[in-house]
């Protein structure tokens, strides 16, 4: 009976288009693992723990836009998937969770390895399919842009002799759904376009629309609009960096947000500015704001009609103090280090940017981006969990990739490099900005007046160095205290620990806030 539901589960995964599985082995999921390993047309990634596996799968989906499954054993192993599930939900990514379980009769008994796995992920999955021998299953043939949970109840004996399937023989084409673009209203107010969180293929669709619209475009690095692209019209003259100075010098009555939720504080402050009209055009249904007055959210199909609109462009005053000047003046500050990393990027590199300070500071240092450089980030819940694992997943289909991440984010994900021996050869640069804690909290005005001892606790101040971490996983290591230390890095996997100058960082932020 186990063999029947295992074969049924694998066939369903194949029909959904799953071609990769990240597995973390245990006793309860051993029959599923042996069937997978006996299958053809499926790529298997092996992990010793579930959390990294799920975030790695997230990176694979981000980069290649294909569904990926994660397979766990029973009990708390399944619960380890929750952070990545939340991230996938808010990014609209088809992450498939396959959790092995004990039979239903064990539920509520407190028996070993038996927890309430059905509906474990609540609202963050499109459905929970509870599969057990003898039960009728209606499998979906198409995945929504949300996670899906398949809970497979396996009874003993857990024999490990199971035949596999040919995944490619079951793959079915899933034509994209295209509906009539909905009607929408735009005000006659001065307008700017704000773009973030686009896959390069989405940016390719957007570029001609922006060229036709001719409006100023505030573009985060993750918009994937910056730099030279041979397959798009040139729109560099329309692009503005997503820096606070850009927002501060802008007179605006309407914003059109395209793609993901922006990282800037200015976007969050729109909550208290209901007079500014906000139109969201995205593959996600989330408006990204809690207020409902003068806010509308439209599907991606509304994009085509946007290019034909005639809108009043926002007025943007020239900067009083150019950010680029202060980046040169304070060359060892954290934002200047982001510029130093940018200088080392080469054509077709793939760059993953960590949340909190790195993504904000990278947006400050936009300049001289080469051809075809791709930028990714986890922006679903704005968390710092699983960033190294997600980057490694995204890097698996790239010959040269970079991660720029904070020290606390790296500490969250120390197990991530486990997967590196299974990855294709390539140059992987793991850049850790070690500023001794979570310094973003020192930039939050409401926390600046806290007592010093309370701030130290909130910032998680530390004196950790990352050289032992590199040694543990066999990575090359460079301690960078000057920008030239980033030059001529050897090939292969490399951990670069950047030590920014704290005084210069404070001086930089003081200068640009004037």
Secondary structure as a PSIPRED ss2 file (coil, helix, strand):
# PSIPRED VFORMAT (PSIPRED V4.0)

   1 X C   1.000  0.000  0.000
   2 X H   0.000  1.000  0.000
   3 X H   0.000  1.000  0.000
   4 X H   0.000  1.000  0.000
   5 X H   0.000  1.000  0.000
   6 X H   0.000  1.000  0.000
   7 X H   0.000  1.000  0.000
   8 X H   0.000  1.000  0.000
   9 X H   0.000  1.000  0.000
  10 X H   0.000  1.000  0.000
  11 X H   0.000  1.000  0.000
  12 X H   0.000  1.000  0.000
  13 X H   0.000  1.000  0.000
  14 X H   0.000  1.000  0.000
  15 X H   0.000  1.000  0.000
  16 X C   1.000  0.000  0.000
  17 X C   1.000  0.000  0.000
  18 X C   1.000  0.000  0.000
  19 X C   1.000  0.000  0.000
  20 X E   0.000  0.000  1.000
  21 X E   0.000  0.000  1.000
  22 X E   0.000  0.000  1.000
  23 X E   0.000  0.000  1.000
  24 X E   0.000  0.000  1.000
  25 X C   1.000  0.000  0.000
  26 X C   1.000  0.000  0.000
  27 X C   1.000  0.000  0.000
  28 X C   1.000  0.000  0.000
  29 X C   1.000  0.000  0.000
  30 X H   0.000  1.000  0.000
  31 X H   0.000  1.000  0.000
  32 X H   0.000  1.000  0.000
  33 X H   0.000  1.000  0.000
  34 X H   0.000  1.000  0.000
  35 X H   0.000  1.000  0.000
  36 X H   0.000  1.000  0.000
  37 X H   0.000  1.000  0.000
  38 X C   1.000  0.000  0.000
  39 X C   1.000  0.000  0.000
  40 X E   0.000  0.000  1.000
  41 X C   1.000  0.000  0.000
  42 X C   1.000  0.000  0.000
  43 X E   0.000  0.000  1.000
  44 X E   0.000  0.000  1.000
  45 X E   0.000  0.000  1.000
  46 X E   0.000  0.000  1.000
  47 X E   0.000  0.000  1.000
  48 X C   1.000  0.000  0.000
  49 X C   1.000  0.000  0.000
  50 X H   0.000  1.000  0.000
  51 X H   0.000  1.000  0.000
  52 X H   0.000  1.000  0.000
  53 X H   0.000  1.000  0.000
  54 X H   0.000  1.000  0.000
  55 X H   0.000  1.000  0.000
  56 X H   0.000  1.000  0.000
  57 X H   0.000  1.000  0.000
  58 X H   0.000  1.000  0.000
  59 X H   0.000  1.000  0.000
  60 X H   0.000  1.000  0.000
  61 X H   0.000  1.000  0.000
  62 X H   0.000  1.000  0.000
  63 X H   0.000  1.000  0.000
  64 X H   0.000  1.000  0.000
  65 X C   1.000  0.000  0.000
  66 X C   1.000  0.000  0.000
  67 X C   1.000  0.000  0.000
  68 X E   0.000  0.000  1.000
  69 X E   0.000  0.000  1.000
  70 X E   0.000  0.000  1.000
  71 X E   0.000  0.000  1.000
  72 X E   0.000  0.000  1.000
  73 X C   1.000  0.000  0.000
  74 X C   1.000  0.000  0.000
  75 X C   1.000  0.000  0.000
  76 X H   0.000  1.000  0.000
  77 X H   0.000  1.000  0.000
  78 X H   0.000  1.000  0.000
  79 X H   0.000  1.000  0.000
  80 X C   1.000  0.000  0.000
  81 X C   1.000  0.000  0.000
  82 X H   0.000  1.000  0.000
  83 X H   0.000  1.000  0.000
  84 X H   0.000  1.000  0.000
  85 X H   0.000  1.000  0.000
  86 X H   0.000  1.000  0.000
  87 X H   0.000  1.000  0.000
  88 X H   0.000  1.000  0.000
  89 X H   0.000  1.000  0.000
  90 X H   0.000  1.000  0.000
  91 X H   0.000  1.000  0.000
  92 X C   1.000  0.000  0.000
  93 X C   1.000  0.000  0.000
  94 X C   1.000  0.000  0.000
  95 X E   0.000  0.000  1.000
  96 X E   0.000  0.000  1.000
  97 X E   0.000  0.000  1.000
  98 X E   0.000  0.000  1.000
  99 X E   0.000  0.000  1.000
 100 X E   0.000  0.000  1.000
 101 X E   0.000  0.000  1.000
 102 X C   1.000  0.000  0.000
 103 X C   1.000  0.000  0.000
 104 X H   0.000  1.000  0.000
 105 X H   0.000  1.000  0.000
 106 X H   0.000  1.000  0.000
 107 X C   1.000  0.000  0.000
 108 X C   1.000  0.000  0.000
 109 X C   1.000  0.000  0.000
 110 X C   1.000  0.000  0.000
 111 X C   1.000  0.000  0.000
 112 X C   1.000  0.000  0.000
 113 X C   1.000  0.000  0.000
 114 X C   1.000  0.000  0.000
 115 X C   1.000  0.000  0.000
 116 X C   1.000  0.000  0.000
 117 X C   1.000  0.000  0.000
 118 X C   1.000  0.000  0.000
 119 X C   1.000  0.000  0.000
 120 X C   1.000  0.000  0.000
 121 X C   1.000  0.000  0.000
 122 X H   0.000  1.000  0.000
 123 X H   0.000  1.000  0.000
 124 X H   0.000  1.000  0.000
 125 X E   0.000  0.000  1.000
 126 X E   0.000  0.000  1.000
 127 X E   0.000  0.000  1.000
 128 X E   0.000  0.000  1.000
 129 X E   0.000  0.000  1.000
 130 X E   0.000  0.000  1.000
 131 X E   0.000  0.000  1.000
 132 X C   1.000  0.000  0.000
 133 X C   1.000  0.000  0.000
 134 X C   1.000  0.000  0.000
 135 X C   1.000  0.000  0.000
 136 X C   1.000  0.000  0.000
 137 X C   1.000  0.000  0.000
 138 X C   1.000  0.000  0.000
 139 X C   1.000  0.000  0.000
 140 X C   1.000  0.000  0.000
 141 X C   1.000  0.000  0.000
 142 X C   1.000  0.000  0.000
 143 X C   1.000  0.000  0.000
 144 X C   1.000  0.000  0.000
 145 X C   1.000  0.000  0.000
 146 X C   1.000  0.000  0.000
 147 X E   0.000  0.000  1.000
 148 X E   0.000  0.000  1.000
 149 X E   0.000  0.000  1.000
 150 X E   0.000  0.000  1.000
 151 X E   0.000  0.000  1.000
 152 X E   0.000  0.000  1.000
 153 X E   0.000  0.000  1.000
 154 X C   1.000  0.000  0.000
 155 X C   1.000  0.000  0.000
 156 X C   1.000  0.000  0.000
 157 X C   1.000  0.000  0.000
 158 X C   1.000  0.000  0.000
 159 X C   1.000  0.000  0.000
 160 X C   1.000  0.000  0.000
 161 X C   1.000  0.000  0.000
 162 X C   1.000  0.000  0.000
 163 X C   1.000  0.000  0.000
 164 X C   1.000  0.000  0.000
 165 X C   1.000  0.000  0.000
 166 X E   0.000  0.000  1.000
 167 X H   0.000  1.000  0.000
 168 X H   0.000  1.000  0.000
 169 X H   0.000  1.000  0.000
 170 X H   0.000  1.000  0.000
 171 X C   1.000  0.000  0.000
 172 X C   1.000  0.000  0.000
 173 X C   1.000  0.000  0.000
 174 X C   1.000  0.000  0.000
 175 X C   1.000  0.000  0.000
 176 X C   1.000  0.000  0.000
 177 X C   1.000  0.000  0.000
 178 X C   1.000  0.000  0.000
 179 X C   1.000  0.000  0.000
 180 X C   1.000  0.000  0.000
 181 X C   1.000  0.000  0.000
 182 X C   1.000  0.000  0.000
 183 X C   1.000  0.000  0.000
 184 X C   1.000  0.000  0.000
 185 X C   1.000  0.000  0.000
 186 X C   1.000  0.000  0.000
 187 X C   1.000  0.000  0.000
 188 X C   1.000  0.000  0.000
 189 X C   1.000  0.000  0.000
 190 X C   1.000  0.000  0.000
 191 X E   0.000  0.000  1.000
 192 X E   0.000  0.000  1.000
 193 X E   0.000  0.000  1.000
 194 X E   0.000  0.000  1.000
 195 X E   0.000  0.000  1.000
 196 X E   0.000  0.000  1.000
 197 X C   1.000  0.000  0.000
 198 X C   1.000  0.000  0.000
 199 X C   1.000  0.000  0.000
 200 X H   0.000  1.000  0.000
 201 X H   0.000  1.000  0.000
 202 X H   0.000  1.000  0.000
 203 X H   0.000  1.000  0.000
 204 X H   0.000  1.000  0.000
 205 X H   0.000  1.000  0.000
 206 X H   0.000  1.000  0.000
 207 X H   0.000  1.000  0.000
 208 X H   0.000  1.000  0.000
 209 X H   0.000  1.000  0.000
 210 X H   0.000  1.000  0.000
 211 X H   0.000  1.000  0.000
 212 X H   0.000  1.000  0.000
 213 X H   0.000  1.000  0.000
 214 X C   1.000  0.000  0.000
 215 X C   1.000  0.000  0.000
 216 X C   1.000  0.000  0.000
 217 X E   0.000  0.000  1.000
 218 X E   0.000  0.000  1.000
 219 X E   0.000  0.000  1.000
 220 X C   1.000  0.000  0.000
 221 X H   0.000  1.000  0.000
 222 X H   0.000  1.000  0.000
 223 X H   0.000  1.000  0.000
 224 X C   1.000  0.000  0.000
 225 X C   1.000  0.000  0.000
 226 X C   1.000  0.000  0.000
 227 X C   1.000  0.000  0.000
 228 X C   1.000  0.000  0.000
 229 X C   1.000  0.000  0.000
 230 X C   1.000  0.000  0.000
 231 X C   1.000  0.000  0.000
 232 X C   1.000  0.000  0.000
 233 X C   1.000  0.000  0.000
 234 X C   1.000  0.000  0.000
 235 X C   1.000  0.000  0.000
 236 X H   0.000  1.000  0.000
 237 X H   0.000  1.000  0.000
 238 X H   0.000  1.000  0.000
 239 X E   0.000  0.000  1.000
 240 X E   0.000  0.000  1.000
 241 X E   0.000  0.000  1.000
 242 X C   1.000  0.000  0.000
 243 X C   1.000  0.000  0.000
 244 X H   0.000  1.000  0.000
 245 X H   0.000  1.000  0.000
 246 X H   0.000  1.000  0.000
 247 X H   0.000  1.000  0.000
 248 X H   0.000  1.000  0.000
 249 X C   1.000  0.000  0.000
 250 X E   0.000  0.000  1.000
 251 X E   0.000  0.000  1.000
 252 X C   1.000  0.000  0.000
 253 X C   1.000  0.000  0.000
 254 X E   0.000  0.000  1.000
 255 X E   0.000  0.000  1.000
 256 X E   0.000  0.000  1.000
 257 X E   0.000  0.000  1.000
 258 X E   0.000  0.000  1.000
 259 X E   0.000  0.000  1.000
 260 X C   1.000  0.000  0.000
 261 X C   1.000  0.000  0.000
 262 X C   1.000  0.000  0.000
 263 X C   1.000  0.000  0.000
 264 X C   1.000  0.000  0.000
 265 X H   0.000  1.000  0.000
 266 X H   0.000  1.000  0.000
 267 X H   0.000  1.000  0.000
 268 X H   0.000  1.000  0.000
 269 X H   0.000  1.000  0.000
 270 X H   0.000  1.000  0.000
 271 X H   0.000  1.000  0.000
 272 X H   0.000  1.000  0.000
 273 X C   1.000  0.000  0.000
 274 X C   1.000  0.000  0.000
 275 X C   1.000  0.000  0.000
 276 X C   1.000  0.000  0.000
 277 X E   0.000  0.000  1.000
 278 X E   0.000  0.000  1.000
 279 X E   0.000  0.000  1.000
 280 X E   0.000  0.000  1.000
 281 X E   0.000  0.000  1.000
 282 X C   1.000  0.000  0.000
 283 X C   1.000  0.000  0.000
 284 X C   1.000  0.000  0.000
 285 X C   1.000  0.000  0.000
 286 X C   1.000  0.000  0.000
 287 X C   1.000  0.000  0.000
 288 X C   1.000  0.000  0.000
 289 X C   1.000  0.000  0.000
 290 X C   1.000  0.000  0.000
 291 X C   1.000  0.000  0.000
 292 X C   1.000  0.000  0.000
 293 X C   1.000  0.000  0.000
 294 X C   1.000  0.000  0.000
 295 X E   0.000  0.000  1.000
 296 X E   0.000  0.000  1.000
 297 X E   0.000  0.000  1.000
 298 X E   0.000  0.000  1.000
 299 X C   1.000  0.000  0.000
 300 X H   0.000  1.000  0.000
 301 X H   0.000  1.000  0.000
 302 X H   0.000  1.000  0.000
 303 X H   0.000  1.000  0.000
 304 X H   0.000  1.000  0.000
 305 X H   0.000  1.000  0.000
 306 X H   0.000  1.000  0.000
 307 X C   1.000  0.000  0.000
 308 X C   1.000  0.000  0.000
 309 X C   1.000  0.000  0.000
 310 X C   1.000  0.000  0.000
 311 X C   1.000  0.000  0.000
 312 X C   1.000  0.000  0.000
 313 X E   0.000  0.000  1.000
 314 X C   1.000  0.000  0.000
 315 X E   0.000  0.000  1.000
 316 X E   0.000  0.000  1.000
 317 X C   1.000  0.000  0.000
 318 X C   1.000  0.000  0.000
 319 X C   1.000  0.000  0.000
 320 X C   1.000  0.000  0.000
 321 X C   1.000  0.000  0.000
 322 X C   1.000  0.000  0.000
 323 X H   0.000  1.000  0.000
 324 X H   0.000  1.000  0.000
 325 X H   0.000  1.000  0.000
 326 X H   0.000  1.000  0.000
 327 X H   0.000  1.000  0.000
 328 X H   0.000  1.000  0.000
 329 X H   0.000  1.000  0.000
 330 X C   1.000  0.000  0.000
 331 X C   1.000  0.000  0.000
 332 X C   1.000  0.000  0.000
 333 X C   1.000  0.000  0.000
 334 X H   0.000  1.000  0.000
 335 X H   0.000  1.000  0.000
 336 X H   0.000  1.000  0.000
 337 X H   0.000  1.000  0.000
 338 X H   0.000  1.000  0.000
 339 X H   0.000  1.000  0.000
 340 X H   0.000  1.000  0.000
 341 X H   0.000  1.000  0.000
 342 X H   0.000  1.000  0.000
 343 X H   0.000  1.000  0.000
 344 X H   0.000  1.000  0.000
 345 X C   1.000  0.000  0.000
 346 X C   1.000  0.000  0.000
 347 X C   1.000  0.000  0.000
 348 X C   1.000  0.000  0.000
 349 X C   1.000  0.000  0.000
 350 X E   0.000  0.000  1.000
 351 X E   0.000  0.000  1.000
 352 X E   0.000  0.000  1.000
 353 X E   0.000  0.000  1.000
 354 X C   1.000  0.000  0.000
 355 X C   1.000  0.000  0.000
 356 X C   1.000  0.000  0.000
 357 X H   0.000  1.000  0.000
 358 X H   0.000  1.000  0.000
 359 X H   0.000  1.000  0.000
 360 X H   0.000  1.000  0.000
 361 X H   0.000  1.000  0.000
 362 X H   0.000  1.000  0.000
 363 X H   0.000  1.000  0.000
 364 X H   0.000  1.000  0.000
 365 X C   1.000  0.000  0.000
 366 X C   1.000  0.000  0.000
 367 X C   1.000  0.000  0.000
 368 X C   1.000  0.000  0.000
 369 X C   1.000  0.000  0.000
 370 X C   1.000  0.000  0.000
 371 X C   1.000  0.000  0.000
 372 X C   1.000  0.000  0.000
 373 X C   1.000  0.000  0.000
 374 X E   0.000  0.000  1.000
 375 X E   0.000  0.000  1.000
 376 X E   0.000  0.000  1.000
 377 X C   1.000  0.000  0.000
 378 X C   1.000  0.000  0.000
 379 X C   1.000  0.000  0.000
 380 X C   1.000  0.000  0.000
 381 X C   1.000  0.000  0.000
 382 X C   1.000  0.000  0.000
 383 X C   1.000  0.000  0.000
 384 X C   1.000  0.000  0.000
 385 X C   1.000  0.000  0.000
 386 X C   1.000  0.000  0.000
 387 X H   0.000  1.000  0.000
 388 X H   0.000  1.000  0.000
 389 X H   0.000  1.000  0.000
 390 X H   0.000  1.000  0.000
 391 X H   0.000  1.000  0.000
 392 X H   0.000  1.000  0.000
 393 X H   0.000  1.000  0.000
 394 X H   0.000  1.000  0.000
 395 X H   0.000  1.000  0.000
 396 X C   1.000  0.000  0.000
 397 X C   1.000  0.000  0.000
 398 X C   1.000  0.000  0.000
 399 X C   1.000  0.000  0.000
 400 X E   0.000  0.000  1.000
 401 X E   0.000  0.000  1.000
 402 X E   0.000  0.000  1.000
 403 X E   0.000  0.000  1.000
 404 X E   0.000  0.000  1.000
 405 X E   0.000  0.000  1.000
 406 X E   0.000  0.000  1.000
 407 X H   0.000  1.000  0.000
 408 X H   0.000  1.000  0.000
 409 X H   0.000  1.000  0.000
 410 X H   0.000  1.000  0.000
 411 X H   0.000  1.000  0.000
 412 X H   0.000  1.000  0.000
 413 X C   1.000  0.000  0.000
 414 X C   1.000  0.000  0.000
 415 X C   1.000  0.000  0.000
 416 X H   0.000  1.000  0.000
 417 X H   0.000  1.000  0.000
 418 X H   0.000  1.000  0.000
 419 X H   0.000  1.000  0.000
 420 X H   0.000  1.000  0.000
 421 X H   0.000  1.000  0.000
 422 X H   0.000  1.000  0.000
 423 X C   1.000  0.000  0.000
 424 X C   1.000  0.000  0.000
 425 X C   1.000  0.000  0.000
 426 X C   1.000  0.000  0.000
 427 X E   0.000  0.000  1.000
 428 X E   0.000  0.000  1.000
 429 X E   0.000  0.000  1.000
 430 X E   0.000  0.000  1.000
 431 X E   0.000  0.000  1.000
 432 X E   0.000  0.000  1.000
 433 X E   0.000  0.000  1.000
 434 X C   1.000  0.000  0.000
 435 X C   1.000  0.000  0.000
 436 X C   1.000  0.000  0.000
 437 X C   1.000  0.000  0.000
 438 X C   1.000  0.000  0.000
 439 X H   0.000  1.000  0.000
 440 X H   0.000  1.000  0.000
 441 X H   0.000  1.000  0.000
 442 X H   0.000  1.000  0.000
 443 X H   0.000  1.000  0.000
 444 X C   1.000  0.000  0.000
 445 X H   0.000  1.000  0.000
 446 X H   0.000  1.000  0.000
 447 X H   0.000  1.000  0.000
 448 X C   1.000  0.000  0.000
 449 X C   1.000  0.000  0.000
 450 X C   1.000  0.000  0.000
 451 X C   1.000  0.000  0.000
 452 X H   0.000  1.000  0.000
 453 X H   0.000  1.000  0.000
 454 X H   0.000  1.000  0.000
 455 X H   0.000  1.000  0.000
 456 X H   0.000  1.000  0.000
 457 X H   0.000  1.000  0.000
 458 X H   0.000  1.000  0.000
 459 X H   0.000  1.000  0.000
 460 X C   1.000  0.000  0.000
 461 X C   1.000  0.000  0.000
 462 X C   1.000  0.000  0.000
 463 X C   1.000  0.000  0.000
 464 X C   1.000  0.000  0.000
 465 X C   1.000  0.000  0.000
 466 X C   1.000  0.000  0.000
 467 X H   0.000  1.000  0.000
 468 X H   0.000  1.000  0.000
 469 X H   0.000  1.000  0.000
 470 X H   0.000  1.000  0.000
 471 X H   0.000  1.000  0.000
 472 X H   0.000  1.000  0.000
 473 X H   0.000  1.000  0.000
 474 X C   1.000  0.000  0.000
 475 X C   1.000  0.000  0.000
 476 X E   0.000  0.000  1.000
 477 X E   0.000  0.000  1.000
 478 X E   0.000  0.000  1.000
 479 X E   0.000  0.000  1.000
 480 X E   0.000  0.000  1.000
 481 X C   1.000  0.000  0.000
 482 X C   1.000  0.000  0.000
 483 X H   0.000  1.000  0.000
 484 X H   0.000  1.000  0.000
 485 X H   0.000  1.000  0.000
 486 X H   0.000  1.000  0.000
 487 X C   1.000  0.000  0.000
 488 X C   1.000  0.000  0.000
 489 X C   1.000  0.000  0.000
 490 X C   1.000  0.000  0.000
 491 X C   1.000  0.000  0.000
 492 X C   1.000  0.000  0.000
 493 X E   0.000  0.000  1.000
 494 X E   0.000  0.000  1.000
 495 X E   0.000  0.000  1.000
 496 X E   0.000  0.000  1.000
 497 X E   0.000  0.000  1.000
 498 X E   0.000  0.000  1.000
 499 X C   1.000  0.000  0.000
 500 X C   1.000  0.000  0.000
 501 X C   1.000  0.000  0.000
 502 X H   0.000  1.000  0.000
 503 X H   0.000  1.000  0.000
 504 X H   0.000  1.000  0.000
 505 X H   0.000  1.000  0.000
 506 X H   0.000  1.000  0.000
 507 X H   0.000  1.000  0.000
 508 X H   0.000  1.000  0.000
 509 X H   0.000  1.000  0.000
 510 X H   0.000  1.000  0.000
 511 X H   0.000  1.000  0.000
 512 X H   0.000  1.000  0.000
 513 X C   1.000  0.000  0.000
 514 X C   1.000  0.000  0.000
